Amino acid sequence: RAMRTVQGSKTASGARGCAWARCKFCLHSGYYGKRFVPKPIPKVVADLREMTSRHPARQIAFGDAELPPRRFRELALGLIEAQLGLGWWTMARLQPGWDRETFELGRRAGCQYIDWGLEHVDPRLTAYYGKPVDRAQAHRIFEDCHTAGIGVLVQTMSGFPTETDAERASLFDFIDDHRHMFVESTPHVFMLGRNTEFFVQRERYGIEAD
């Protein structure tokens, strides 16, 4: 993804596990379980200061599974106070709490991109795999993020068990309708991972697998 990485980019982490941890298709919970262990924001900022003093960097890529809006605001305030002069990007989930003011604060703190795990937009399907998405809320969040000057990256996924052609088409239509807001939209095809809830409880979900 050349548009979001620059020479001298470094990777950092502010938490282990996922704050949501309910997606039945995700391998992350298979590795970390349902635990979410966030590092205190002052410690995150201090670690960034130490890391960049030893290894100069212009951009930080946060490898957290997701950065919830409250921690995003706390991180932004910490980075503004520390004046490290870093650009950064993170992954996030569409949820209540994201608003224009939050994105504007993040932009002032150096946030360049947010990589959103949209996956799908059909209400039946998103409830089925454990990550509900409200289309109107998604539209507002993408619009606010884009307007605040933070690049919108979007991850989508199709081919879920039980997905219909009409449901798949609704995802493609949503992406087409919002493409003007996106720096990049990356499509993925569902794959059944062995550590996922879908695999462990495949008989319950009517999934056949060796």
C-alpha positions in Angstrom: 0.0 0.0 0.0 2.4 2.7 -1.3 0.0 5.5 -0.6 0.0 5.1 3.2 3.6 4.2 3.9 6.7 6.4 3.5 10.4 5.8 3.8 11.3 5.5 7.4 8.0 4.1 8.5 8.0 2.1 11.8 5.4 -0.2 13.4 4.2 0.2 16.9 1.5 -1.3 19.1 -0.8 0.1 21.8 -2.6 -3.1 22.8 -2.8 -6.8 22.6 -6.0 -8.5 21.5 -9.1 -6.9 20.1 -11.5 -4.6 22.0 -14.4 -6.2 20.0 -13.3 -9.8 19.6 -16.7 -11.1 18.4 -16.0 -11.6 14.6 -16.6 -15.3 13.9 -14.3 -15.2 10.8 -11.3 -13.6 12.5 -8.1 -15.4 13.3 -7.1 -12.7 15.8 -9.3 -14.1 18.6 -7.9 -17.5 17.9 -4.4 -16.3 18.8 -5.3 -13.9 21.7 -8.7 -15.2 22.9 -11.2 -12.6 24.1 -8.6 -10.7 26.1 -7.9 -7.1 25.3 -4.9 -5.7 27.1 -4.4 -2.0 26.2 -1.2 -0.2 27.1 -1.7 3.1 29.0 -1.5 5.9 26.5 1.3 7.8 28.3 3.3 4.5 28.0 2.5 4.3 24.3 3.7 7.9 23.8 6.8 7.3 25.9 7.7 4.2 23.9 7.2 6.1 20.6 9.6 8.8 21.9 12.2 6.3 22.9 11.9 4.3 19.6 12.1 7.3 17.3 15.1 8.7 19.2 16.9 5.4 18.5 15.5 4.8 15.1 14.4 8.0 13.4 10.9 7.7 11.7 8.6 9.9 9.9 5.5 7.7 10.1 4.1 5.2 12.6 1.9 2.3 11.6 -0.1 1.1 14.6 -0.6 -2.7 14.4 -3.5 -2.9 16.9 -6.5 -4.9 15.7 -8.5 -1.8 16.2 -8.2 1.6 18.0 -11.5 2.5 19.6 -12.6 6.2 19.4 -11.9 6.9 23.1 -8.4 5.6 22.9 -7.9 7.4 19.5 -8.8 10.7 21.2 -6.5 10.0 24.2 -3.6 9.0 21.8 -4.2 12.2 19.7 -4.0 14.4 22.8 -0.9 12.6 24.0 0.9 13.0 20.7 -0.1 16.7 20.4 1.4 17.3 23.9 4.5 15.3 23.2 5.2 17.2 19.9 6.9 14.2 18.3 6.1 15.4 14.8 5.0 12.0 13.5 2.5 11.0 10.9 0.6 7.8 11.7 -2.2 5.5 10.7 -4.3 2.9 12.5 -7.0 0.3 12.0 -10.5 0.9 13.4 -14.0 -0.5 13.6 -17.2 1.4 12.7 -18.9 2.1 15.9 -20.6 4.9 17.9 -18.1 7.5 19.2 -16.6 8.5 15.9 -17.4 12.1 15.0 -16.0 15.0 13.1 -14.4 16.6 16.2 -12.6 13.3 16.9 -11.2 13.1 13.4 -10.1 16.8 13.4 -8.3 16.2 16.7 -6.6 13.1 15.1 -5.6 15.1 12.1 -4.0 17.8 14.3 -2.1 15.0 16.0 -0.7 13.7 12.7 -3.1 10.9 11.8 -2.9 10.4 8.0 -5.1 7.3 7.4 -7.6 5.1 9.2 -8.0 1.6 7.8 -11.6 0.6 8.4 -12.7 -3.0 8.8 -16.0 -2.6 7.0 -16.2 -6.1 5.6 -19.9 -6.0 4.6 -23.0 -3.8 4.8 -25.9 -6.3 4.7 -27.6 -6.3 8.2 -28.5 -10.0 8.2 -25.0 -11.1 7.1 -23.1 -8.7 9.4 -25.1 -9.9 12.4 -24.5 -13.5 11.3 -20.8 -13.2 11.4 -20.7 -11.1 14.5 -19.8 -7.6 13.4 -23.0 -5.5 12.8 -22.7 -2.5 10.6 -25.2 0.3 10.3 -25.1 1.7 6.8 -26.1 5.2 7.7 -23.6 5.3 10.5 -20.9 4.0 8.2 -21.7 6.8 5.7 -21.5 9.5 8.3 -18.2 8.2 9.7 -16.6 7.9 6.3 -17.8 11.4 5.4 -16.6 12.9 8.6 -13.2 11.2 8.4 -12.7 12.2 4.8 -13.8 15.9 5.4 -11.4 16.1 8.4 -8.5 15.3 6.0 -7.8 11.8 7.2 -7.5 9.3 4.4 -10.2 6.6 4.4 -8.9 3.0 3.7 -11.6 0.3 3.6 -11.4 -3.5 3.9 -14.3 -5.4 2.5 -15.0 -9.2 2.4 -17.5 -11.2 0.4 -18.1 -14.9 -0.1 -19.3 -15.5 3.5 -21.2 -18.7 4.2 -25.0 -18.1 3.4 -24.2 -14.9 1.5 -26.7 -14.3 -1.4 -26.0 -12.7 -4.7 -28.3 -9.8 -3.7 -26.3 -9.3 -0.4 -23.0 -9.3 -2.3 -24.4 -6.8 -4.8 -25.4 -4.5 -1.9 -21.8 -4.4 -0.7 -20.5 -3.5 -4.2 -23.1 -0.8 -4.6 -22.2 0.7 -1.3 -18.5 0.8 -2.3 -19.3 2.4 -5.6 -21.5 5.0 -3.9 -18.7 6.0 -1.5 -15.7 5.5 -3.7 -15.1 9.3 -3.9 -14.3 9.3 -0.2 -11.9 6.4 -0.3 -8.1 6.5 -0.8 -8.3 2.7 -1.2 -10.8 -0.1 -1.0 -9.3 -3.5 -0.6 -11.6 -6.5 -1.4 -11.1 -9.9 0.4 -12.7 -13.2 -0.2 -13.8 -15.2 2.9 -11.4 -18.0 3.9 -12.1 -20.4 6.7 -9.3 -20.2 9.2 -8.8 -23.1 11.7 -8.7 -20.9 14.8 -11.9 -19.0 14.0 -15.3 -19.6 15.6 -16.7 -20.5 12.2 -14.3 -23.4 12.0 -14.5 -24.5 15.6 -18.3 -24.5 15.5 -18.7 -25.3 11.8 -21.5 -27.8 12.3 -23.5 -25.1 14.1 -23.1 -22.8 11.1 -23.7 -25.4 8.5 -20.1 -25.2 7.2 -18.5 -28.3 5.7 -14.7 -28.5 6.0 -12.0 -31.1 6.4 
